[in-house]
């Protein structure tokens, strides 16, 4: 017979904490959440095997879809039994997905929620483990809660990665409780284990509550019954090694991979490394340039400025209202200071407007409000007996609540794709002297802005989902994003129209041309090239590029109102070692010869192209597909911003061709000299 004893080297901190609470009959719900590679599911496998062995009762392990069990959680249990040295005590039935103890007959069953018989018989189990809990629906969890009854100490154990803050798990389970931190001390018998072996990222328990005894009709104190165990890869000794260095394993490649995510994909790192609530981005977001860390911060209501409301009238999943203030001057800052998401039962015009009025009063606001919305809300319908539109009824309700309302809703909505491009350009710093800040209290809005996707025409892709309880179909994301667009395009109307008029004729406008690389990440460059034109409309313009695989990273820009050869020389000699091409008239050839003699620069001179517009047209697709710009320079370098503005302004009738001219020359020379 294999060993049955418990060794400290068998478990991670998650396993010790789980063992502590899984043996407490007062605990009903154990929630394991956090980053990947933290050992959540594997620790559950270890603990349930030990409990079935020693406590002699049954366990059920569930995934949303049964077909995913074989190669995932079931294999974890088999591996855990071998690692604990107790595999010989169990019989593993791969066909039935069942593990049975050879002597006491207790078992661990595995099932997907697509097997309704397992749900019906759930009361036969002492422990139910819902793996990848975020994949289940709220209705699934309610069924498990209600059907798990009839035995003392029955528990639900769950494990998941906190993928988004608006998930039902957070809204309907975690946020419904008050939580407090609890000590991380773990005792085996009468002996305490050193905290360095048992500490996780956070450990919290819900508060006591009073319940009514249905038999005695008296109030009783109900002890805390739920535990939150948060962990990350740093709590897994088989990733970072044990504290004393005598067991576990330091997985350098795994740690390095997390570090890459920290530099390259902070949103992914937020969820899968740090184990915090977040949104995983796909790369095809509508607001691709929105960076939560950069564009979101604490915003407070400014009593000196009016409040603008932006409304979307869709009632599912909620009526959406966002609150905005704008400060004008040399620098314009547009701030979102609040949000109202009026879901059921408040997703009617009157109730949502009353919620907005209450929110305004809570801010201490009593002045005129300015209303922005979808132009279609003006349409008359049968919302009330007077056949008033959503728009009119919303305004009249606010007025009845004591607020003066100025209607700022136009007769036509802004172009979806163009408004998205404009907002992204503001986030990228391309539009000078304008910034947009989203209050970090606007969590639902932030998730919407991060999650909403772009469709094939550059608009918002509004994917429909179905509520399995009401059977209603609705668009999950995009409504708050619409309020965002209405507010921005109205409050920055002049800038938006100017941008829109330029972009409608812009050569690169199809599907968006600006793509970026992360300058904080190490890149392996095979070639470096600088391409300059000393006099394009009176400007010296130069791009400096470095080739990384099949792409060119634009790592430097010069964009000067000068024809001074001294200014040009200072820019050239400051370049990192690279090949330099200067496209110019014959008048600059003596200057180039002198530069070759007085410096070690490798400079090649080329005569000016006679048909710049044709060259620009020929290289426009390459700009969209293979040129990446530096995000850091976009925000911090004025010349870079002016260069990008010139690029945006270019069309075949435009005089603003400096940036496009030099970039097209760079591409033609680079592709000829350094083909893939």
N, C-alpha and C positions, 0 to 999 in steps of 0.2 A: 504494500500500500504506500502511496506517495505521502509526502508531508502534508499536514493540516495546519501546522503552526503558522503564525504571522511574523514575518521578518520586516524590519524597517526598510530594507533595501527592495522590497517588493512593490512599494507604492510611491506614487507621486503625492504632492500636497493635496491635489484634488481627490485622490483616492482616500486619504486619511480623513478629510473633511466629510466626504460622502459616507464613509463607514461610520463616522460619528453620528450623523443625523439619520441615516437609514436604519439605525438600531434604536431610535427614539420614537416610541409609539405616539407621542404628541404631535409629531411632524407629519403633515399630510402631503405637502408639495415641496419637492426639492428641485430648484431650477439651476442648472449648470449652464453658464453662458460665458462668452468671451471669444478670444482669438482661436485661430486654427493651430494645430500642433500642440495644444495645451493638455492633451490626454484626457479629454472629457469622456468620450465614448469608451475608450479603453479602460478607464478607471471604473466606469459603471459595470463593464464586463467583469472585472476583477471582483468587485464588491458583491454583485449579484451571485456569482459563483460561490463565494464564501458564505453568503447568507442562505442560499438554498442548501448548502452542505450542512451548516451549523444550526440554522433556525428551522430547517425542515418544512419549507413551504414553497409555493410555486411563484414563478415570475413570467410576465409576458413582455416581450420586446417588440415594439411596433415601429414601422416606417410608414410613411404615407402611401407608398406603392410597394407591394410585396415583392415585385421582381427585383428591386434594388437590394434586397436583404442578403442574398447569397454571397456576393463578393464584397460586402461591406461589414455590417455589424456582426453577422454570424461568424465571419472569419476572425473578428476581434475576440470573440468569446473562446474560440478554439485556441487561438494564440495565447490568450490570458491563462487558460487552464494549463497549458504546457509550461508557461513561465512560472506559474505558482506551484507547479509540480503535482497537480491534482487531476490531470487529464485521465489517469487510469481509473479514477473513481466515478467517471461519467461515461455514458454511452452517447455518441454523437450520431444523430440520424440526419444525414444531409438531405435525403429526399423529403422527410417530414419537416425539416428545419426545427428540430427539437433536440434538447440536451436533457438526459434523464440521469439522476443519481442512481448508481447501481444498487445501493442498499436501502435508502429510505424512499425511493420511488418518486421523489419530488422532481419537478421538471422546469425547464425554461423553454417556453414556446416563442416562436418568431412568426410575426404575421404583418401583412400590410393591411391598411384600412379598407382595402378593396375586398377583404374577406369578412363579410358581415357576421358570420358565425362566431368569430373571435370576440367581436364587440358584445354579442348577446351573452357570452359566457364569461365576461370579464370579472364578475364577482368572485370567481373561483381563485383569483390570484391575489397574493399578498402585495406584490410589487408590479407596477406597470411602468415600463420605460418607453417614452416617446422620443425616439432619436430623430435628429434634424427637425426639431419641433416647429421651426418657422415654416416648414412645408405643409403643415396641417392647417386646416381651417379652424376658425373659432368654434364652429358647430361641432367639429370632431372632438375638440377638447371638452366641450360641455357634455357630450355623450359619455366620454370616459369618466369624467367627474361623477356623473349621476349614476352610472352603472357600477362603479367600484364601491361596493357597500357590503355589509354583512359580516366582516371580519375585523377584529381589533388590529390596529396598527397598519391598515392598508395605506399604501403610499403611491403617489405618482412622481416619477423622476423624469425630468426633461433635459435635453441638451440642444443647444443651437448657437449659431453666430448671429449677433445683433445687426441684421442687415439694414434695417431702416426704422427711423423713429416713429413712423406712423403705423407700424405693423400692429396687428390686433394684440399680439402678446404684450407689447408695451402699454397700449392704450387700455386694454380690457383686463389685464392681469397685474402687471407690475405697477402701473400708475394708479390702480385702485386701492393700493395698500400704502400705509406709512411704514417706512423701513428704518432700522437703526443698525449701526455696526455692532458686531459681537466679537468677543475675543477669539483668536484663532488657535488657542491651546487645545491640544488633543491628548487624551489619556488612553493608554492601553492598560486595563486593570487599574492599579493605583499609581502607575508611573506616567509622568508627563513626557511627551516627545518634544524635543527642542523645536522652537518655532521656526527655525530656518528650514526644517524638513516638512512643515505643515502649513506655512503661510502661502496664501493665494493673493491675487490682486485685491480683491475685496470680499468681505463676508458679511451679509446682512440678514436680519430676521424681521418679520413683520410684527406689528404692535398687537398687544392684547385687545380683545374687543368683548363687548357684552352681548350675550345671546339670550333669547327667551326660551326657557325649557318648555316644550309643548305639553308636557304632562303636569308639571307643578305650576306652570304659568308664572314662574319666578325668573328674574334676571340672574344669569350666571356669568362668571368670568371665564372667557374662552382663552386658553393659553395661546401664545404664538404658534402657528401651524405651518408656516412657509419659510423657506430659506433660499437666499440668492447666493450662489457661489460663482464668483467671477474669476477667470483665470486666463493666462496668456502662455505663449511658448516659453517665457522666462520661468514659468512654474513647472516645466516638464524637464525632469532630470535626464531624460533620454534625448534631449535637444541641447541643453546647456551644461549637462553634467551635474553631479550631486554636490551639495555644499562642501562636503569634506573631501571630494575628489576621489573617493574609493569605489564608486559604482556609477551606473548610468553611462551616458555617452555624450560627448560634445560633438554635435553635428555642425561642423563649420559651414558646410554648403547650405544647410537650412537657415542658419543665422545670417549668412551672406545674402540669401534670397530675400529675407525680410528687410535687410538693409537696402536692397535695391528698390523694394516697394516704398520704403520711406522716402527715397530720393525721387523716384519716378512716378509713383502713384499714391499720393498721400491719402486719398479716399479709401483705396483698397487697404492700405496700411492701417488706417483708423479702425476698420472692422476686423481684419484677419490677423493683425499683429497685436494691436492694443486692446482688442475686444470691446470697443466702444460702439455705440449706435452710429450708423452712417449710411451712406448710399454708395453702391458700387457703380462706377461709371463705365460706359461701354465704348466711348469714342465717337458715338453718333448723336450726342446730345444737341438739343436745339440751342441751349445756352452753353455752348462748348467752352466759352472763355470764362464762365463764372467759376471762381475759385473761392470756396467757403472760407479758407484761412485768410485770404487776401481781401475779399469783398464783403465779408460779414463781420460785424463787431457789435458791441453794445450800443444801442441808439436810444436816446431819451427824447421825450416830447419837449419841443422848444416852444414855450408860451408866446414868443414873439412872432411866430410864423403860423399861417393858417394850415388846416388839415385838409388834404385831398383824399377822397374815398374813391376807390376803383372797384367796380362790382362786376361779377359774372353771374348770370341768372340761372345757370344750370342747377337743378335741385339735388342731383345725385353726383357724387356722394354727399355734397353739401353745397349750399350757396356760398360763394367765395367773395370776401371783401378784404381789401388791403388798404392800409392807412399810410399816407405819404406826406412828407414835408420837403420843401425845396428852399435852399439858401442861394440867393443870387449875388453876383458880384464878379470880380475878375475870375474867381474860381467858383464854378457851379457845383453844388453837391445835392443830389437827390437821395433822400433817405426813406426807407420803409421802416416805420416805427411800430407797426402792429398788423394783426390779421384777425379775421373772424371767419371761422369755418362752421357755418350753421347747418349741422347735420340733423337727422331725424331725432326728435320731432320738431325741430326748429327750422326746418328747411322750407318755410313758406315766406312769402314776401314780407308780411307784417311782422312775423316773429323774428326774422333775420334783421329787419330794420330796427326793431326794438333792442335786439342784442347789440347792434352797432351804437345806438343811442346810449345804452348803458355803458359801453366801453368808452365812449367819448366823455361821459360824465365822470367815469372813474379816473380819466386823465386830468380832469378839471377843466375840460374844454367846453366853452359855451358860445363861441363865435360862429360865424358863417362857415359852413362846410361846402366844399366844391366837389361835385359828383362827376366821375368819369365812368364810362361803361361801354358795353357792346351796343352799337347803333341799333341792333335788332330789338333791344329791350323797349324801344319806343313803340313797337307794333302793338296795336290793340288786340286784346284777346278776352277770354272769359274768366279772368282771374277773380273778378267780383261781379256783382249784379250790374254795376255801371259800365262793365266791359272795359275797365281801365287796364292799361298796359302794366307790365312789371315795373317799368321805369316810373310811371306816374304814381303808382301805388307805393313804391319804395320812398319816393320823395314826400308824398303826403303823410306817410307814417312818421318819417323823421320830423316833419313840420309839426305834426300833432304831439311829438315828444319835446317840442320846444326849440328846434334847431332851424335856423334860416339856411336854405339850400340854394346854391347857384348851380344851375344845370350846365355842365361843360361837355355833354355828350354830343358828338358830331352826327352828321347824317350818313357818314361812311366810315367803315373801319379801316385802319391802316393795313397795308399789305403785311400778311403774316411773315413771309420770308424776309421782306425788307426790314421790318421792325426787329426781327431776330438778328439780322446782320448788324443793324445799328447798335443794338444793345451790346452785342459781342464786341463791336468796335470800341464802344465806351469802356468796357471792361479791359480791353487790350491796351487802352491808352492812346488809340489812334485818333480819337476825337479830342482835341486839346482842351484843357481847362474844364473838363467835366468828369465827375465821378458819381458812381451809384453805390450806395451802401445799404445792405440788407441787415436789419436788426437781428442779432442772434436769438432773440426771443421769438422770432417768426419761424419756428422749426418746421411747420407744415409747408410753408412757402419755400423754404430752403430746400426741402426734399423734392418738392415739385420742380423747382428750377434746375436741380441737379439731375432729376430722373427723366424729365420729359425728353422725348426723342424727336429727331428730325425725319420727316418723310422724304420721298424721292424728289419732291419738288421744292424742298427747302422749307416747307411749312411744319406745323406741329403734328406729329403722329400721335393720335389719340386712340390708344389701344383700349378696346372694350373688355370689361370683365362682367361676370354674373354673380350676384349675391345668391348663394345657395339656399338661403332661408326664404328671402322674398321672391327669388327668381327674377329680379329686376336686372337689366343690363345697363351699364353706364360706363363712361370713360373715366378711368382711374386717375389719370394725371392730365394736366394741361389747363385746368380752369383757373388756378391761381396764376399760372404763367400768362394767361390771357389778361388778367387784371394788371399784371406787371407791364405788359406791352401797352395797354390803354393808357396807363399813368405816364409811362416814359414818353410815348409819342405825343401826348397832349402837353405835358409839362415842358418838354424839350422840342416843341413843335418846329421852331425855326431851324434848329440844328438838324432835326430829323428830315425835314423837307429838303434842306441843302444836301445832306448826305444821300437821300433817296434820288434826287435828280442827277447827281453825279453817278451813282452806282447803276442806274437804269441803263446808262450808256457805256458802263465800264467793261473793258474787254475781259476782265478776269471774273466777272460777277457770277458766272454760272456755277452754282453749287458751292460757292465760297472758295477763295484761293489761298487764304492765309493759314498756314500750318506751322507748328512750332516744334522745337526740340527743347529738352531740359538742359540748361547750361550748367547745372550743378552736378550732372552725371558725367562720369568719365566716358569719353568716346575715342575710338581708334580711328584716326584720320590717315588716309593714304596719300592725299595730295592737298596742297594749299595754293590758292590762286587769288590775286587781287586784280580787279579790272577797273580802270579809271577813265573818265572823260573830263578833261580839264575845263571845257567851256561849253556847257549845254544850257542855253538860255541864260548865260552869264554866271552859271554855277559850276563849281568843281564837285563832281559826284564820283564816288568810288564804292564798290562793294568788295568785301574780303570774304572769301568762302573757303570751307574745308570739306573735303569729300569723306563721307562716312557710308560705306557700302554703296548703294545705288543712289544716295541722296547727297545734296549739297547743303551744308549748314552755313547760313549767312551769319558770320561771327563778328563782323564789323562794318560800319557805314561811315562815309564822309559825305556831307551835304552842306557845302559852304557857298555863301554869296561872295565869291572872290575869283579873281583871275591872276592873283599874285603867285609867281613861281616860288617865292619863299614859303608861302603858306602851303603850297602843294608839296614842296620838298619836305617840309616838316612832317606832313602826314605820311609820305612814302617811307621815310627813314624810320618812322615809329612802328611800321608793320612788323609782325613776327615773320620769321624767315619764310618767304613764299615767292612764287613767280609773279611778276607784275606785268600787266599788259596795259598800255596807254593808247587809247583811240583818240586821235587828235588831228588837227590841221598841220600842214608843213611848218607853220610858224613855231611849233613846240619842239621840232626835231633837235635844234641846237641845245635846248634845255635838257632833253633826254640824253644826248651825247655827253654833256657835262656831268649829269648824274651818274652815268656809267663809269666815268673816270674818277669821280670824287667819292664814290661809295662802292660797296660790294654787292649792291642790289642787282638782281637779274631782271632787267627791264627790256621789254619788247615794245616797239612802236608800231602802230597800225593806223593807216589813213582812215579818216572819217567815212562811215557808211553813207552812201548816197540816198538810201531809202529806209530810214529808221522805222517808219510805221510798218512797213512790210516785214522787217525783221522782228518787231515786237509781236505782230500777229502770228508769225511762224513759231514763236517760242512761248506763247501764252499757255498752251497745254502743259508744257514742261514746268512752268512756274507752279501750276496747280498740283502737279503730280510729284515733283522731285526737289522743290526748294523748301527748306525749313528755316524759320526765323527764330531769333533768340528772344525768349520771353522776357528775360531780365532787361535787355536793351530797350524793348518795347515800352517798358514802364519808366525807365530811368534816363534815357538818352534823348535829348531834344532833337538832335540831327536824325536819329533813327525814326522818331515820330514824324518829322517833316518828310523824310524819305517815303515812309509808308503812306502819308497823306497824298503825296505826289502819285504814288502807285495807284491809290484808290481813285484819284481824280482823272486818270488817263482814259481817254476815248479817242476815236479816230479824228475828231474835230477839235480835240483839246490842245492847248499850248503847254499843258503841264505834263511833259513827257520825260523829264530828267531821270526819274527813277526807273521807268520802264525802258528807257534807252540804254542805260548802263547795264541793267539786269539782263536785257536781251543779248547784249554784246558778251557779257560774262558767260551766258549759257551757250551761245554759239561757239565760243572759243573753248570752253570747258569740255563740251561734248566731242569736239573734234580732236582735242589733245588728250583727253582722259576718258575714252569710251569705256563702258562697263565690260 
